[in-house]
Amino acid sequence: MLTAGMWTVALLTWQDVRDDRQDRTTRALLAVSAAVLVATMLLALSWALGEATGIPHPSLTWMAATHGLGNALGFALCAVLAWRRIERLERLNLERLNGETTA
């Protein structure tokens, strides 16, 4: 269920990448976030499949270093930075709109 939810988050984030209302930096942060999420979920699936079937798979230490760090920096940090940029730009646009209507 968690993996399906994360795939959904990646898909929804990717839709925001194509939003022309966002600047290039924000779209790049969202793209990195979505791509890293796909990569780390593939790592998690390969580890789980290996644990369940006994086929060779990454060690838990390696998974913590790659999957965990990738999610923390590549997915979460990039997404938070993008959302903060979106919020700031929306606030500036709202202030600009309010300034134009009161003048």
C-alpha positions as CSV (number, residue, x, y, z in Angstrom):
1,M,0.0,0.0,0.0
2,L,2.8,2.4,0.8
3,T,4.5,1.8,-2.5
4,A,1.3,2.3,-4.4
5,G,0.8,5.6,-2.5
6,M,4.3,6.7,-3.3
7,W,3.8,5.9,-7.0
8,T,0.6,8.0,-6.9
9,V,2.6,10.9,-5.3
10,A,5.2,10.6,-8.0
11,L,2.5,10.7,-10.7
12,L,0.8,13.7,-9.2
13,T,4.1,15.5,-8.7
14,W,5.0,14.8,-12.3
15,Q,1.7,16.5,-13.4
16,D,2.9,19.7,-11.5
17,V,6.2,19.6,-13.5
18,R,4.2,20.2,-16.7
19,D,2.4,23.1,-15.2
20,D,3.4,26.2,-17.2
21,R,2.5,28.5,-14.3
22,Q,5.6,27.3,-12.4
23,D,9.1,28.7,-13.1
24,R,11.9,26.6,-14.4
25,T,13.6,26.1,-11.0
26,T,10.3,25.0,-9.4
27,R,9.6,22.5,-12.2
28,A,13.1,21.2,-12.0
29,L,12.8,20.6,-8.2
30,L,9.5,18.8,-8.8
31,A,11.0,16.7,-11.6
32,V,13.9,15.6,-9.4
33,S,11.5,14.8,-6.6
34,A,9.3,12.6,-8.8
35,A,12.2,10.9,-10.5
36,V,14.0,10.1,-7.2
37,L,10.8,8.7,-5.8
38,V,10.4,6.3,-8.7
39,A,14.1,5.2,-8.4
40,T,13.9,4.7,-4.6
41,M,10.6,2.8,-4.8
42,L,12.2,0.5,-7.4
43,L,15.0,-0.1,-5.0
44,A,12.6,-0.9,-2.2
45,L,10.7,-3.3,-4.5
46,S,13.9,-5.1,-5.4
47,W,14.9,-5.4,-1.8
48,A,11.4,-6.7,-0.8
49,L,11.4,-9.2,-3.7
50,G,14.8,-10.5,-2.7
51,E,13.8,-10.9,0.9
52,A,10.7,-12.8,0.0
53,T,12.2,-15.1,-2.6
54,G,15.9,-15.3,-1.6
55,I,17.2,-13.9,-4.9
56,P,20.2,-11.6,-4.6
57,H,19.3,-8.1,-3.3
58,P,20.9,-5.1,-1.7
59,S,21.7,-5.4,2.0
60,L,19.7,-3.5,4.6
61,T,22.7,-1.2,5.2
62,W,23.0,-0.4,1.5
63,M,19.2,0.2,1.3
64,A,19.3,2.6,4.3
65,A,22.1,4.5,2.6
66,T,20.5,4.7,-0.9
67,H,16.8,4.4,-0.4
68,G,16.7,6.4,2.8
69,L,19.1,9.1,1.7
70,G,17.5,9.4,-1.7
71,N,14.0,9.8,-0.2
72,A,15.2,12.3,2.3
73,L,17.2,14.5,0.0
74,G,16.0,13.8,-3.5
75,F,12.3,13.4,-2.8
76,A,11.4,15.2,0.4
77,L,13.9,18.1,0.3
78,C,13.3,18.9,-3.3
79,A,9.5,18.7,-2.9
80,V,9.6,21.0,0.2
81,L,11.7,23.5,-1.6
82,A,9.4,23.5,-4.6
83,W,6.3,23.8,-2.5
84,R,7.9,26.8,-0.7
85,R,8.7,28.4,-4.0
86,I,5.1,27.8,-5.2
87,E,3.7,29.3,-2.0
88,R,6.0,32.4,-2.2
89,L,5.1,33.0,-5.8
90,E,1.4,32.6,-5.2
91,R,1.7,35.1,-2.2
92,L,3.5,37.6,-4.4
93,N,0.9,37.3,-7.1
94,L,-1.9,37.8,-4.6
95,E,-0.2,40.8,-3.1
96,R,0.3,42.2,-6.6
97,L,-3.3,41.6,-7.5
98,N,-4.5,43.2,-4.3
99,G,-2.3,46.2,-4.9
100,E,-3.7,46.6,-8.4
101,T,-7.3,46.4,-7.3
102,T,-7.0,48.9,-4.4
103,A,-5.0,51.5,-6.4
